[in-house]
Amino acid sequence: MNSTAIRPIRTRADYEAALLRIDSLMDAEAGTPEADELEVLATLVELYEKKHFPIGWPDPIEAIRFRMEQAGLSARDLIPLLGSRAKVSEVLSGKRSLTLQMIRALHEHLGIPAEVLLRQPGASLPEMPLDLDWSRFPLTAMAKLGWIEPGRNLKERAEEIIRDLIQRAGGPEALPEGLYRKNDGARQNAKMDAYALKAWCYQLLAEAKATVLPSAYRQGSITQEFGRNLVRLSSLREGPRLAKEFLANYGIHLIYLPHLPRTHLDGAALKLSDGTPAIGLTLRYDRLDNFWFCLCHELAHVALHMQKGMDEAFFDDLSLGDVEGIETDVKEAEADQWAQDVLIPAEVWAASMVKENATPAAVVELAHELGIHPAIVAGRVRKELHNYRLLTHYVGNGEVRKFFA
């Protein structure tokens, strides 16, 4: 290789020839053609080495030890940053992974680059939300339900775990900002744990996003006739499972998601970022009458209150509807009425004598007339008369969850 034959370095032979030529040009005087050739060859060699001999990304533990040596720090000096003497020992021995909380502390107080600690070139630490305390999420209960991987140190890994869940749900904006503001008019239990509810909602959206529906949702497709066609499936033995399939064919998610402690939740209506509705039911009461009313109530929210472009979500403790002194929100009242009329048309209910003659035979007769399950009629009678000891053998106890296992 000479000054008139500089060419790209493509092979190992080219590389070695370039190194020999560089060695012979090391004494070239500045401003000469030889010096220019040296500069060009050095650049070509550097590019070849980056491609073929990449240097491994620094190990975070080695970076911590190097910084300790530089600053004259002992393992004891890391206790405020990592949490305890045992944690320091486990981190430095490679037995414990660094959490985001630890990485923030090491980056801030020891000046170790975030990309080294995260082992991601160009990475930076995610911003800390000002109003979020990661440790308040019910991680143990979430792990028990199989939503997250069980294991030790869940609280320490809370930020990573919840950030991953939020990402799978569609990101921080997946839920409307107003969803967690206290609203005395909405059907929310005053004892509700906002962090448990957030976790439940994010899990619902994550499961919905991971499920491909056979059809896309069409705004305005949910009418009362649509609802009545859905409710007629209740007369079939596998009605709840068929309801899920029916809604999926219209681009609507129906997901059974057990409630977390202190959510006091029966159901919710949310939507994904693309506008796809997601109805979540906790089935905390495993009864057919409860399932069909709750499903129709949440479907009413989708039909009446979640129009295109409206950033709204609804979640309900339906037991509050029977508590005296609690004023019902206008939208909740509308959803109740829509659900009742879909399940049993108002004119049919008004003409029926089942309220005055609440016998099993009367219940079965009206259900047969409407082509629906007797549990729906029995549930309406119990609610109207405020007598939940009536018709207990007709509300379908234990007949729902089994279809969503």
N, C-alpha and C positions, 0 to 999 in steps of 0.2 A: 504494500500500500504506500503510495507517495502523494505529494501535494497536488498532483494533477489527476488523481484517480480516487477521490473521496466518494464513497458510495454507502448506501444504507447498510446497517449491520443486521443481517438476517439469520446467519448461522453461527454456530459456536466457533467455526474456523474464522469467520469475519471478525468475531468478537476478539479472539486471541490475537489476530493480526493487528487489530486496532490498538490493543494494549501495548504490543511491541512498538508500534509506530509512535504512540504517546510517550513511551519511555525514551525514545530517541529524540523527541522534540522538547523534553522538559527544560532544556536550557535555551530555548528560542527567545530572541529579544522581542520586546513589545513592538508592535507596529510592522513586523515582518510577515511575509506570507506564511512562514512556518508557525508563527504565533497564532495566526488566524486558523490555520489548519488544526493546531492543538486544541483550540477552543471548540471548533466544530466536532472534532473527534470525541472530546470529553463529553459533549452533550449527547452524541449518539450512543456512547457507551453507557451513560447514565440511564437513558431511555430503555436500552436493552436489558440492563440489570434490574430496573423496576419491574419489567414484564416477566423476566425469566428467573430472577432471584429475589422475590419479594421478601421483605423483612417482616417477620411475624409481629402482630399487634402486641404491645407490651402487656404482660400479665398484671392485672390490678394489684395482686398481693405483692409482686416484685416492686411495683411502683410505690406502694405504701411503705415497704421496707426501705427503699431507696430514699424516700422523703424523710423517713424517721432518722436515717443515718445522716442525711444532710443537715437536719435541724437539731440533731443530738437528742432525739426523743426516745423515751422508753415505752414499753407496752402499757405502763400505767398511764402515760399521757394520752393514750387513745380511749380510755374508759369514758370520758365525757362525750366522745364522738360516736362510739359504738355501743355504749349502754352498760357494760359490766365487764369485770375482769374475765369472766368465763367467755363472754362473746368475743372479746379481743383475742383470747387464746384460740378460739375456734375459727375466727376469721383468718388470723395469721397462719394457721395450720391448714387452711383450705377445707375445713370441716363444715363451715357455715358460709352461705352465700351472702354477698352484700345486698342489703335492701336499699330502696331509693332514699330512705331517711338517712342511712349511713353514708350513702354516696354524696348526698347533699352536704353533710357535715364535713366529710373528708375534702370535698371540693372547696367548700367555703373557708375552712380553717387551715388546711394544709396546702391548698393551691394545686392539688392534683387535677389535671384536665378531666372534665366530665367524660369525654370520649374515650379516655384510657380506662376509667372506672367502669364505664358501660360497655367497653370493648366494641364500640361502633364508631368508625371513622366519621368525623363531622357531626356526631350526635351531641345534643345538648339536653340538659335536665328539663323535664316538663315543668310548666309553671304550677305553683301551688295555688289551688282555689282558696280564696280568702274565707269562704263560708262553709268549708267542708272539713270535718274531722274524720279521717279514714277509720280510726279505731272504733267509731261508734256503729259501724255496719255490723250486723249480726252474723259474723263469719262462721261461727260454730254451727249455727242453725242452717246456714247456707250449705256448708259442707255435708251436714247430715242429710240434706235433701238431694245431694249429688250435684249441686250447681257449680261447686268449685272443688278442687282437689283437696282432700283432707290431709292433715299433717301437723307437724309441730310448728310453733311460732306463727300462727295465722295472724295474730295482731300485728306482729312485726312486718309481715308481708302484705298488710292490708292495702296499702296504696297500690302496689303492683297488681294485686288480685282485682280490686275494684276498677282500676284503670283498664284492665283487660276486659272486664265485663262491660264497661261503658263503651269501649271500642267495638265490641261485638254487637252491642245494641244499636250502634249507629253514630256514636260520638256524644260529646257533652250536650249537644243541642237536640238530642233525640227526644228529650222530654220537654214539654212547655215549661217556661220559667215559673208561671203562676201555679203550677200543679201542686206545689207544697206550701202555698200561702194558706194560712188558716182562713176558712170561709164558713161562718156559722150557719149559712143557709144551705150549703151543700151537705150531702148525706155522708159526712165523715165523723168517725168516732173521736171524741175529744181525747181519748187515751191512746190514739194512734201514734206509733213511733215513726217519725218522718224518715229516719234512716232505713228502717225495715221496709217501709213502703217504697222508697227509692230502689232498694235492692230488688224487690219483687217486680217493680215496673221494668227495670233494666233487664232482668232475666226474661220477662215476657217478650220484650222487643228483640232480645238476642235470639230466642228460640224462633220467633216469627221470621227474623231475617235469615235464619239458617234453613227455613222451609220454603221450598219452591211450590207455588200454587199452580194448578192447571190453567187458570184464567186470570186476567187482570180485572180489578174492581172498576165498575162503571158508576160514576156519581149519579145518584137518583134512582138506582136500580132497586133500592129497598122500599117497597110499598107495603101497605097493610095486606094486600093479596099475597105478596111475596112472603110475608110473615106467616100468613095462614097456611100457605103451602108447606112451609117449614114445620109448623106445629102439627100438621097432620101426620108427620113422621112419628110423632109420639105414640101413635096407635100400634106401631110395630115394635117387636121385642127389642131390637137393637136401635131404637129411636135416637138416643144420644149420639151414638157413633155415626149414624146416618146423617144427623144434623151437621156434624163436623164436615162430612164429605159434601153435603149440599152447599154449605157456605163456601167451602174451598173452591167449588166449581163457579162461584160468583166472585172469586178474588177476595174472600174475607177469611182471615185466620180465626180459628176457634181453638184455644189452648187451655188445657187443664194445668193449673199451676198452684200447688198447695200453698196455703197462706203461711206466712212467717209469724212467729209470736209477736203480738202487739200490733198487728196490722188491722185486725178487726175488719176483714175484707171479704166480701162475697164475689164481687166481679169488677171488671174495669173495661173501659173502651178507650183504646189509644190508636194511633196510626203511625206507620213507619214514615221515614222521610220522603218516600215516593207517593204517599197518600193512601197506601194499602191499610185498611182497617185491621186491627188486632184486638179481638175480644178475649179477655182472660177470665176464667172462672176458677175459684178456689175449691168449690164443692165442699166447703167446711160442713155443710149439712147434706149428707148423701141421700137426697130424696128427689124423686121425679118431679113433684110439684115445684120444689125450690129450683131445680135445674131449669125447667122450662120458663118459669117467670123471670129468673135472673138473666137467662140468655136473651129473652125478648126485651127486657129492660135495657140491657147494654146495646142490643141491636137498634132499639129506639134512639139511643144517643147517636149512633152512627147515621141513622136515617134523618134525624131532625136537627142535630146540633153540631155535627162534624162536617160541615160543608167544605168544599174545596177552598184551600187558602186559610181556613180558620185554624189557629194554633190552640186547639183545645183537647183536653183529655178528661175522662170521667172515671171515678172509682167510688164504689158504693158499699156501705154497710147497710144492707137492706133491712136489717132488724130494727134500725132506727125509725123506720116508717110507722111502727106501731107504738112508739114511745110518745106519751103525751107531753106537751110543752115544747117539742122540737118543731120549729116551723120548717116546712118543706120548701126547698128551693124550687123556683118556677120550672126550671128544666128537668128537675127530678120528678116533679108532679106530671109534667108532660110525658116523660118516659114511662111513668107508672101507668098513665091512662092509655098510652099507645100499646103497651104490653098487655094490659087487661083486655082491650078491644080485639087484639090479635088472637089472644088465647080463647076468649069467649066474646063474640060480638055483643055490644051493649044492648041491642034490641032483643037478642036471644036471652041474655041474662035477665033483662027486665020482665020478659014474658014468662020466665021459668018459675015454677013453684018450689024449686029445690031448696031455696033459702028457708022457706017455711016448713018444708017436709024433707029435712036433710037425712034421708035414709040411704043406705047403700044402693037400693034399687033405683031411687031417683037419681043418684049420682051416675050410676052406670047407664041409665036411660039417656040422660042429657049428653054424656060423653059419646055414646053410640050415635046419637043424632048429629053431633058435630064432627064425628070421625076422629076423635082425639082420645088420649089416655084418661081413664077415670081420675087419676091423680091430679090432673089439672083442675077438674071440677071440684074435687075434694079440697084441694088447697084453697080455692077461691071461697068455698063455703066457710072453712075454718077462719080465714082472714076476715071475711065479712062479719061473722058472728063473734070474732075474737075468742074463739073456743078451740084451742089446739089439742083438746082431748078427743074431739070428734073425729071419726073416720080414720083413725090412725093406721088401720090396715089397708087403706086405699091411697096413701100418698107415695107409695113406692120407696119405702125405706131400703137402703142398701142396693139400689138398682141403677146407680149412675157411675160411680168411680170405676167399677169393674170394666167399663167400656173404654176407659182412658188409661188403663194400666200400661 
